[in-house]
């Protein structure tokens, strides 16, 4: 029986990305539930940057820079819209919005699995790039939740696994660094937030090292079910007034 290398690579990308995005999704729900919704965005961002460092150490040489350059204008626009939203929306608005985004992420994940193997060939049209870029920029600014959106775009490009991971690593590292002064100017990165993150950074480092060993070994189906259930519960909790 023959093996489809493209299909195998595509499923490999999806499995790796689903595991990483799943852990991130649960983190978003936990932080938004324990902290004021707007504050949780700034607090989680700094910890995500620590994770970005580990991703770059592993995949930094495998990015496809033309893809990142094509995305840049739309992503900047999405980031700007997200910043405006955070500037004028209070916690009572941001909290349910994060909940809705989390539920949308679950829906996207399930939709992707139903359409496995149906990704279009080759480069994405301009409209697709603009749409995914703007939505990814907005969701990552508001809730650090751009992962599933952007991974769908990268997946459509049908790049090799290492290029997929390298491009995603550079994308989120750059975007997250850009977000720091924006969120700081909005008062979402404060001294108490920095002190809390300083305490949590060692745990993030340990988790990253443990994850690099554990993630390839954990049963995909079990991991997926746990992440989806926890994410839905967290999202529903955020939707409660």
Beta strands, then each sheet from edge to edge (+ up, - down):
end
